[in-house]
Structure formats: structure tokens, C-alpha cells
């Protein structure tokens, strides 16, 4: 059975991708980061999200793979993405099809006199 967790910028599935299709899996998770391209990603910020994902999955090791646990991981990752945005390690993609400041307004540098 396919379980999933969907937040604004994080999607997790109990599945593997084969030939472009999601196939349910009892022991594999697939992470889809920012599927709508709302944010500008660097290699280091993307690696940080995947690293946090691995850390969270490891923390749940030995527990049942439930929709609730999957949603907790997804929610924690969404908060992590927000922290990267607030630290300036990510920025909004202003060319996205629908600009949505769902994680707060962008920081704008103020000119000092």
C-alpha cells in the first residue's frame, strides 16, 4: 500500500521510482523536494535537506511505517526548509508559476544612510 506525506515543499512516498512510475514499497522511501520549483536551490541546500531526511528516517528506525510517522518526518523537513530560507541559504523563485510566500515574506536588505 502506498503511503505518502505531502507538505508545500516536501513529498514523501513509500515507493520507488521505476520507469517514471511510483511503485509501492514496504522498505523504501522516495523524497520529492519542492516539486513546484517555488524556491531557488543550491547543491549545498539540497544536500542539507537530504541529510536531514536521512537523519529523521534513522530516528524512526524500528518503528512501524505509518502515515502518521511519515507525516511527522515531512512536517519536520518542511520546518527545516523554512529555517534554510530564514538563514538565507534558500530564496524564493520569483519566476515560479505562482509566487507564494508560504514561509514568510522575503528578507530585503535595507540601505543604511
N, C-alpha and C positions, 0 to 999 in steps of 0.2 A: 504494500500500500504506500502510495506517495504521500509524504508529509511535507509541509512547507511552512516557512515563516517569511512574511513579506512586510517590510517597512518601506519608507520612502526611498531609501538608497541602498538597502540590503535585501537580497532574496536568497534564502537557503532552501535547498531541496534535498530530500533523502533519495537521491538519484545520481546516476552517472550519465554523461552525455555520450551518445554513440550515434554516429552518422547524423548529427544535428538534432537528435531527438533525446528527450529526457526519459530514461528508463529507470523505474523504481529500483532501489537497492536497500537492503537491510543493514549494510555496513559501510556505506559511502555517503558523503555529503558533498553537494555542489554549491558553491558560493557564486552569486552574481552580484557584482558591485556596481552601483549606480547605472542601472540599465537604461535610464533615460538621459544619460550624459548631462546631468544638471551641474556637475562640478568639474573643475579642471584638476586633473590628477598628475602627479609626478610619479616616477618609478618608486621613490622612497616612501611616498604617502600610501601608494597601493601596497607595497611590501609591508608597511606597518599594519594595514588593515588585515592582510592575510596572516601576518604574525599574530595579531590579536585573536583572529579567528581560531588559529591552531591552539593558542593558549586557552581560550574558552572551551573548545572541544575537549581538550585534555582534562580540564577541570571537571567536566561532566562524565569522564570515563568511568565505566562500571555502572552508570545509571541507565535506566530504561530510556530508549529513544522515543520520547513522546512529543506531541505537538507543543505542549507546554514548555518543555525544556528547549526545544528548537526556537520557540518564540523568545525565550529569555536570552538565548545566545544572539538572536537577531536584534533584539532591543539593546543589548549591551554593545553590540557592534555599531548600531546607529548612534548611540551616545559617544562612542569612540570617534566616529566620523565627525560629529559635531565638535568634539574637542580639537580635532585637527584643523577644522575650519576656523575655530576661535583663535588658535595659535598662529594662524596664517600659513599653515602648511598645505591648505587647500583654498581654492577660491571658487566663486560661482562662475559657471559658464554662461556668460551674458548672451551667447549665440544659441543657447538651448531653445527648443521649440516653445517651451513655456517656462519663463523665468519665474521661479517660486522661491522666495526667501524663507523656506520652511525651517531653517536652522538659525534664523535671526538675520537682521539686516547686515549687509557687508560693512566691514570697517573701512572708513575713509580717512586718509591722512589729512590732518588739519594743518594749514600753513601757519606757522608761528611768526608774529611780527618781529 
